[in-house]
């Protein structure tokens, strides 16, 4: 298998890997490949960090000003005639 083809196969499973849904042998293969392929390791690390940031952001409360603006926008949308 060419390096590019192997990278494509590895990267196709990254989401399942990060979600804990990839089978153990496939996890081992992905981890082994990422130890020797800097490009794939960078993708895996970047996605892991992005997921962590998204999870952290979802726990932060919205400022009241943002909530009020969202409520006003929704109210305006509900009032406007549908086209």
Residue pairs with C-beta under 8 A, 6 or more apart in sequence:
1 9
3 37
6 33
7 33
7 37
7 39
7 40
10 29
10 30
10 33
10 34
10 37
10 40
11 40
11 43
13 22
13 26
13 30
14 30
14 43
14 44
14 47
15 47
16 22
16 26
17 26
17 27
17 30
17 44
18 44
18 47
18 48
18 51
22 30
30 40
30 44
33 40
34 40
34 41
34 44
35 41
62 70
